Amino acid sequence: MIISLALLASLALSGTGAPSEGSLLAAAASGTPVAAAPTSASEAAATGAALRFLALLDRDDWAGSWQATHKSFQLLNTVDWWTQASQSVRARVGKPISRELATVDFTAAPPKGYWVITFTARYSNQTRVTETLQMASEGDGWKVAGITVE
């Protein structure tokens, strides 16, 4: 059973992997925004932001976690809706016990690409839960644009 807490708003961009040099030159010539290439610093920043967001959820800080989401998420979801959805998931999976980083993937898409970060977690009511966070750039950092818990 999959519970989708948010859609990747404004991130339905085609293409995976790094763009070719020719496509970068063509995009630059046409004025089309080009996604930045992933760096270890960018990966660390996105992963850190994902962990801080999950820590808010672990404390049942629904308003704080909503504040930590990307503006595209906030435009589509109210704090009240987010609170109800989060409480519903919490009732199903229970309290968090442990969490391990499983995968970190970057998709090069304008304007700055996005990260998909997956954790394998253990909760009091479910022993194996996959948490997938979609991280989009906002300001000088990364914020959660979507999350699924399955």
ZADO-1210 file (C-alpha; in nm, 4 decimals, padded with zeros to 6 digits):
<atoms>
<atom x="00.0000" y="00.0000" z="00.0000" code="MET" pos="1"/>
<atom x="00.1436" y="00.3310" z="-00.1023" code="ILE" pos="2"/>
<atom x="00.0485" y="00.6545" z="00.0645" code="ILE" pos="3"/>
<atom x="00.1531" y="00.9495" z="-00.1409" code="SER" pos="4"/>
<atom x="00.1747" y="01.2633" z="00.0671" code="LEU" pos="5"/>
<atom x="00.2587" y="01.4985" z="-00.2151" code="ALA" pos="6"/>
<atom x="00.3155" y="01.5173" z="-00.5863" code="LEU" pos="7"/>
<atom x="00.6320" y="01.6531" z="-00.7337" code="LEU" pos="8"/>
<atom x="00.4810" y="01.9889" z="-00.8076" code="ALA" pos="9"/>
<atom x="00.6548" y="02.1745" z="-01.0847" code="SER" pos="10"/>
<atom x="00.9107" y="01.8976" z="-01.1164" code="LEU" pos="11"/>
<atom x="00.7506" y="01.6883" z="-01.3889" code="ALA" pos="12"/>
<atom x="01.0511" y="01.7357" z="-01.6094" code="LEU" pos="13"/>
<atom x="01.1659" y="01.4891" z="-01.8683" code="SER" pos="14"/>
<atom x="01.5033" y="01.3255" z="-01.8925" code="GLY" pos="15"/>
<atom x="01.7299" y="01.1406" z="-01.6593" code="THR" pos="16"/>
<atom x="02.1028" y="01.1491" z="-01.6257" code="GLY" pos="17"/>
<atom x="02.3382" y="01.4253" z="-01.7253" code="ALA" pos="18"/>
<atom x="02.2685" y="01.6272" z="-02.0389" code="PRO" pos="19"/>
<atom x="02.5102" y="01.5969" z="-02.3290" code="SER" pos="20"/>
<atom x="02.7563" y="01.8745" z="-02.4077" code="GLU" pos="21"/>
<atom x="02.5669" y="01.9463" z="-02.7306" code="GLY" pos="22"/>
<atom x="02.2354" y="01.9846" z="-02.5496" code="SER" pos="23"/>
<atom x="02.3996" y="02.2144" z="-02.2936" code="LEU" pos="24"/>
<atom x="02.5377" y="02.4364" z="-02.5702" code="LEU" pos="25"/>
<atom x="02.2041" y="02.4413" z="-02.7537" code="ALA" pos="26"/>
<atom x="02.0183" y="02.5267" z="-02.4337" code="ALA" pos="27"/>
<atom x="02.2650" y="02.8022" z="-02.3479" code="ALA" pos="28"/>
<atom x="02.2337" y="02.9488" z="-02.6978" code="ALA" pos="29"/>
<atom x="01.8543" y="02.9481" z="-02.6784" code="SER" pos="30"/>
<atom x="01.8449" y="03.0984" z="-02.3285" code="GLY" pos="31"/>
<atom x="01.6864" y="02.7824" z="-02.1827" code="THR" pos="32"/>
<atom x="01.7806" y="02.7231" z="-01.8167" code="PRO" pos="33"/>
<atom x="02.0274" y="02.4396" z="-01.7712" code="VAL" pos="34"/>
<atom x="02.0371" y="02.2213" z="-01.4614" code="ALA" pos="35"/>
<atom x="02.3543" y="02.2244" z="-01.2587" code="ALA" pos="36"/>
<atom x="02.5582" y="01.9060" z="-01.2418" code="ALA" pos="37"/>
<atom x="02.5439" y="01.7256" z="-00.9086" code="PRO" pos="38"/>
<atom x="02.8306" y="01.7787" z="-00.6676" code="THR" pos="39"/>
<atom x="02.9198" y="01.6017" z="-00.3449" code="SER" pos="40"/>
<atom x="02.8447" y="01.9269" z="-00.1579" code="ALA" pos="41"/>
<atom x="02.5021" y="01.9478" z="-00.3223" code="SER" pos="42"/>
<atom x="02.4328" y="01.5830" z="-00.2378" code="GLU" pos="43"/>
<atom x="02.5379" y="01.6355" z="00.1239" code="ALA" pos="44"/>
<atom x="02.3212" y="01.9479" z="00.1520" code="ALA" pos="45"/>
<atom x="02.0152" y="01.7730" z="00.0067" code="ALA" pos="46"/>
<atom x="02.0652" y="01.4659" z="00.2271" code="THR" pos="47"/>
<atom x="02.1117" y="01.6846" z="00.5358" code="GLY" pos="48"/>
<atom x="01.7927" y="01.8775" z="00.4567" code="ALA" pos="49"/>
<atom x="01.6043" y="01.5491" z="00.4111" code="ALA" pos="50"/>
<atom x="01.7275" y="01.4204" z="00.7486" code="LEU" pos="51"/>
<atom x="01.6331" y="01.7460" z="00.9229" code="ARG" pos="52"/>
<atom x="01.2862" y="01.7247" z="00.7686" code="PHE" pos="53"/>
<atom x="01.2447" y="01.3642" z="00.8835" code="LEU" pos="54"/>
<atom x="01.3571" y="01.4627" z="01.2350" code="ALA" pos="55"/>
<atom x="01.0674" y="01.7114" z="01.2438" code="LEU" pos="56"/>
<atom x="00.8283" y="01.4349" z="01.1413" code="LEU" pos="57"/>
<atom x="00.9780" y="01.2015" z="01.4023" code="ASP" pos="58"/>
<atom x="00.8888" y="01.4632" z="01.6672" code="ARG" pos="59"/>
<atom x="00.5345" y="01.4973" z="01.5242" code="ASP" pos="60"/>
<atom x="00.6123" y="01.8610" z="01.4416" code="ASP" pos="61"/>
<atom x="00.3694" y="01.8846" z="01.1530" code="TRP" pos="62"/>
<atom x="00.3717" y="02.2663" z="01.1268" code="ALA" pos="63"/>
<atom x="00.7515" y="02.2774" z="01.1442" code="GLY" pos="64"/>
<atom x="00.7845" y="02.0090" z="00.8786" code="SER" pos="65"/>
<atom x="00.5394" y="02.1953" z="00.6520" code="TRP" pos="66"/>
<atom x="00.7541" y="02.5073" z="00.6927" code="GLN" pos="67"/>
<atom x="01.0546" y="02.3006" z="00.5780" code="ALA" pos="68"/>
<atom x="00.8876" y="02.2094" z="00.2476" code="THR" pos="69"/>
<atom x="00.9453" y="02.3637" z="-00.0928" code="HIS" pos="70"/>
<atom x="00.7175" y="02.6493" z="-00.2003" code="LYS" pos="71"/>
<atom x="00.5605" y="02.4240" z="-00.4667" code="SER" pos="72"/>
<atom x="00.4500" y="02.1840" z="-00.1911" code="PHE" pos="73"/>
<atom x="00.3136" y="02.4683" z="00.0206" code="GLN" pos="74"/>
<atom x="00.1122" y="02.6064" z="-00.2711" code="LEU" pos="75"/>
<atom x="-00.0647" y="02.2716" z="-00.3115" code="LEU" pos="76"/>
<atom x="-00.1015" y="02.1692" z="00.0538" code="ASN" pos="77"/>
<atom x="-00.2226" y="02.3583" z="00.3580" code="THR" pos="78"/>
<atom x="-00.0744" y="02.3070" z="00.7037" code="VAL" pos="79"/>
<atom x="-00.4061" y="02.1509" z="00.8128" code="ASP" pos="80"/>
<atom x="-00.4068" y="01.9030" z="00.5247" code="TRP" pos="81"/>
<atom x="-00.0405" y="01.8167" z="00.5884" code="TRP" pos="82"/>
<atom x="-00.1122" y="01.7626" z="00.9586" code="THR" pos="83"/>
<atom x="-00.4040" y="01.5281" z="00.8852" code="GLN" pos="84"/>
<atom x="-00.2098" y="01.3330" z="00.6223" code="ALA" pos="85"/>
<atom x="00.0937" y="01.3014" z="00.8500" code="SER" pos="86"/>
<atom x="-00.1154" y="01.1886" z="01.1457" code="GLN" pos="87"/>
<atom x="-00.2827" y="00.9264" z="00.9260" code="SER" pos="88"/>
<atom x="00.0550" y="00.7858" z="00.8231" code="VAL" pos="89"/>
<atom x="00.1814" y="00.7977" z="01.1829" code="ARG" pos="90"/>
<atom x="-00.1242" y="00.5981" z="01.2995" code="ALA" pos="91"/>
<atom x="-00.0516" y="00.3334" z="01.0343" code="ARG" pos="92"/>
<atom x="00.3259" y="00.2958" z="01.0770" code="VAL" pos="93"/>
<atom x="00.3664" y="00.3928" z="01.4445" code="GLY" pos="94"/>
<atom x="00.6604" y="00.5664" z="01.6110" code="LYS" pos="95"/>
<atom x="00.9996" y="00.5721" z="01.4361" code="PRO" pos="96"/>
<atom x="01.2644" y="00.3336" z="01.5670" code="ILE" pos="97"/>
<atom x="01.5491" y="00.3494" z="01.3136" code="SER" pos="98"/>
<atom x="01.6332" y="00.4817" z="00.9686" code="ARG" pos="99"/>
<atom x="01.9115" y="00.4129" z="00.7183" code="GLU" pos="100"/>
<atom x="02.0016" y="00.5941" z="00.3996" code="LEU" pos="101"/>
<atom x="01.9277" y="00.3633" z="00.1051" code="ALA" pos="102"/>
<atom x="01.9787" y="00.5635" z="-00.2164" code="THR" pos="103"/>
<atom x="02.0559" y="00.9144" z="-00.3363" code="VAL" pos="104"/>
<atom x="01.9863" y="00.9939" z="-00.7012" code="ASP" pos="105"/>
<atom x="02.0183" y="01.3179" z="-00.8944" code="PHE" pos="106"/>
<atom x="01.8137" y="01.4108" z="-01.2004" code="THR" pos="107"/>
<atom x="01.9518" y="01.6908" z="-01.4127" code="ALA" pos="108"/>
<atom x="01.6531" y="01.9107" z="-01.4880" code="ALA" pos="109"/>
<atom x="01.6242" y="02.2885" z="-01.5064" code="PRO" pos="110"/>
<atom x="01.6733" y="02.5010" z="-01.3141" code="PRO" pos="111"/>
<atom x="01.9026" y="02.3183" z="-01.0685" code="LYS" pos="112"/>
<atom x="01.8043" y="01.9536" z="-01.0937" code="GLY" pos="113"/>
<atom x="01.6496" y="01.7583" z="-00.8095" code="TYR" pos="114"/>
<atom x="01.7467" y="01.4841" z="-00.5685" code="TRP" pos="115"/>
<atom x="01.5467" y="01.1714" z="-00.4853" code="VAL" pos="116"/>
<atom x="01.6599" y="01.0382" z="-00.1488" code="ILE" pos="117"/>
<atom x="01.5356" y="00.7058" z="-00.0158" code="THR" pos="118"/>
<atom x="01.5567" y="00.5746" z="00.3397" code="PHE" pos="119"/>
<atom x="01.4721" y="00.2349" z="00.4807" code="THR" pos="120"/>
<atom x="01.3065" y="00.2816" z="00.8178" code="ALA" pos="121"/>
<atom x="01.1692" y="00.0726" z="01.1007" code="ARG" pos="122"/>
<atom x="00.8589" y="00.1840" z="01.2900" code="TYR" pos="123"/>
<atom x="00.6750" y="00.0408" z="01.5890" code="SER" pos="124"/>
<atom x="00.3867" y="-00.0903" z="01.3742" code="ASN" pos="125"/>
<atom x="00.5837" y="-00.1755" z="01.0589" code="GLN" pos="126"/>
<atom x="00.9300" y="-00.3245" z="01.0497" code="THR" pos="127"/>
<atom x="01.0248" y="-00.2194" z="00.6955" code="ARG" pos="128"/>
<atom x="00.9141" y="00.1146" z="00.5536" code="VAL" pos="129"/>
<atom x="01.0551" y="00.2944" z="00.2504" code="THR" pos="130"/>
<atom x="01.0579" y="00.6733" z="00.2762" code="GLU" pos="131"/>
<atom x="01.1266" y="00.8563" z="-00.0498" code="THR" pos="132"/>
<atom x="01.1844" y="01.2322" z="-00.0480" code="LEU" pos="133"/>
<atom x="01.2042" y="01.4510" z="-00.3569" code="GLN" pos="134"/>
<atom x="01.4293" y="01.7486" z="-00.2881" code="MET" pos="135"/>
<atom x="01.4110" y="02.0684" z="-00.4949" code="ALA" pos="136"/>
<atom x="01.6368" y="02.3706" z="-00.4772" code="SER" pos="137"/>
<atom x="01.4998" y="02.6814" z="-00.3094" code="GLU" pos="138"/>
<atom x="01.7099" y="02.9834" z="-00.2243" code="GLY" pos="139"/>
<atom x="02.0527" y="02.8571" z="-00.1290" code="ASP" pos="140"/>
<atom x="01.9408" y="02.5134" z="-00.0099" code="GLY" pos="141"/>
<atom x="01.7231" y="02.2103" z="-00.0723" code="TRP" pos="142"/>
<atom x="01.3670" y="02.1554" z="00.0467" code="LYS" pos="143"/>
<atom x="01.1196" y="01.8694" z="00.0347" code="VAL" pos="144"/>
<atom x="00.8912" y="01.8939" z="-00.2688" code="ALA" pos="145"/>
<atom x="00.7313" y="01.5543" z="-00.2141" code="GLY" pos="146"/>
<atom x="00.7393" y="01.2494" z="00.0098" code="ILE" pos="147"/>
<atom x="00.6028" y="00.8975" z="-00.0131" code="THR" pos="148"/>
<atom x="00.5914" y="00.6412" z="00.2635" code="VAL" pos="149"/>
<atom x="00.5354" y="00.2791" z="00.1637" code="GLU" pos="150"/>
</atoms>
